[in-house]
């Protein structure tokens, strides 16, 4: 899995002009799923993101996690994180097909909810418009395949 996590003061996702998910303080999570990803990978990534400490404490240090600040998550499927950019026109054959990706996307959402977080989301495969007010900005990239 590949994901870009941005600390936000607000974020929303719309489909055909209608807002389908919105949060205030928390994380905007752009989530890409690869063909070798598994339930265990989704579980581990959800745990890492939900416990990520990038909110400032009383000393101005990034030392607080999502729970400690009462934050939420907005998760948007993002197959383009698996783009092959070796040419000018990116290819996306490196992304998982929907029969694998959809259940793993839903599992990731469920694992975050199981930790007690409010989780908003887009619609897998839809043409979405994502808006965010980045806080910091703080943006963290995760790649479960990276060594």
WODABEL-V351129 format. One record per residue. N is the residue number from 1. SS is DSSP state (hx for helix, st for strand, lp for the rest). NEAR is the number of other ideal C-beta (glycine too) atoms within 10 Angstrom. Layout:
BEGIN
n=N ss=SS near=NEAR
n=N ss=SS near=NEAR
END
This chain:
BEGIN
n=1 ss=lp near=25
n=2 ss=st near=24
n=3 ss=st near=22
n=4 ss=st near=17
n=5 ss=st near=23
n=6 ss=st near=21
n=7 ss=st near=24
n=8 ss=st near=26
n=9 ss=st near=13
n=10 ss=st near=16
n=11 ss=st near=26
n=12 ss=st near=19
n=13 ss=st near=23
n=14 ss=st near=16
n=15 ss=st near=14
n=16 ss=lp near=9
n=17 ss=lp near=6
n=18 ss=st near=7
n=19 ss=st near=12
n=20 ss=st near=15
n=21 ss=st near=21
n=22 ss=st near=14
n=23 ss=st near=23
n=24 ss=lp near=13
n=25 ss=lp near=16
n=26 ss=st near=26
n=27 ss=st near=28
n=28 ss=st near=26
n=29 ss=st near=25
n=30 ss=st near=21
n=31 ss=st near=28
n=32 ss=st near=24
n=33 ss=lp near=29
n=34 ss=st near=20
n=35 ss=lp near=12
n=36 ss=lp near=11
n=37 ss=lp near=22
n=38 ss=lp near=13
n=39 ss=hx near=12
n=40 ss=hx near=9
n=41 ss=hx near=18
n=42 ss=hx near=23
n=43 ss=hx near=15
n=44 ss=hx near=14
n=45 ss=hx near=24
n=46 ss=hx near=26
n=47 ss=hx near=13
n=48 ss=hx near=14
n=49 ss=hx near=24
n=50 ss=hx near=20
n=51 ss=lp near=11
n=52 ss=lp near=18
n=53 ss=lp near=13
n=54 ss=lp near=19
n=55 ss=st near=22
n=56 ss=st near=16
n=57 ss=lp near=12
n=58 ss=lp near=7
n=59 ss=lp near=6
n=60 ss=lp near=7
n=61 ss=lp near=10
n=62 ss=st near=14
n=63 ss=st near=13
n=64 ss=st near=16
n=65 ss=lp near=15
n=66 ss=lp near=24
n=67 ss=hx near=13
n=68 ss=hx near=11
n=69 ss=hx near=14
n=70 ss=lp near=11
n=71 ss=lp near=20
n=72 ss=st near=19
n=73 ss=st near=27
n=74 ss=st near=26
n=75 ss=st near=25
n=76 ss=st near=22
n=77 ss=st near=25
n=78 ss=lp near=20
n=79 ss=hx near=20
n=80 ss=hx near=12
n=81 ss=hx near=21
n=82 ss=hx near=20
n=83 ss=lp near=16
n=84 ss=st near=12
n=85 ss=lp near=8
n=86 ss=lp near=7
n=87 ss=lp near=7
n=88 ss=lp near=5
n=89 ss=lp near=7
n=90 ss=lp near=12
n=91 ss=st near=12
n=92 ss=lp near=12
n=93 ss=lp near=9
n=94 ss=lp near=15
n=95 ss=st near=22
n=96 ss=lp near=20
n=97 ss=lp near=11
n=98 ss=hx near=14
n=99 ss=hx near=7
n=100 ss=hx near=16
n=101 ss=hx near=22
n=102 ss=hx near=15
n=103 ss=hx near=14
n=104 ss=hx near=21
n=105 ss=hx near=26
n=106 ss=hx near=13
n=107 ss=hx near=17
n=108 ss=hx near=28
n=109 ss=hx near=20
n=110 ss=hx near=14
n=111 ss=hx near=20
n=112 ss=hx near=24
n=113 ss=hx near=13
n=114 ss=hx near=12
n=115 ss=lp near=16
n=116 ss=lp near=9
n=117 ss=lp near=21
n=118 ss=lp near=14
n=119 ss=st near=22
n=120 ss=st near=20
n=121 ss=st near=21
n=122 ss=lp near=24
n=123 ss=lp near=13
n=124 ss=lp near=16
n=125 ss=lp near=12
n=126 ss=lp near=13
n=127 ss=lp near=8
n=128 ss=st near=18
n=129 ss=st near=13
n=130 ss=st near=15
n=131 ss=st near=14
n=132 ss=st near=20
n=133 ss=st near=13
n=134 ss=st near=14
n=135 ss=st near=19
n=136 ss=st near=13
n=137 ss=st near=10
n=138 ss=st near=16
n=139 ss=st near=14
n=140 ss=st near=14
n=141 ss=st near=11
n=142 ss=st near=18
n=143 ss=st near=14
n=144 ss=lp near=18
n=145 ss=lp near=11
n=146 ss=lp near=7
n=147 ss=lp near=3
END
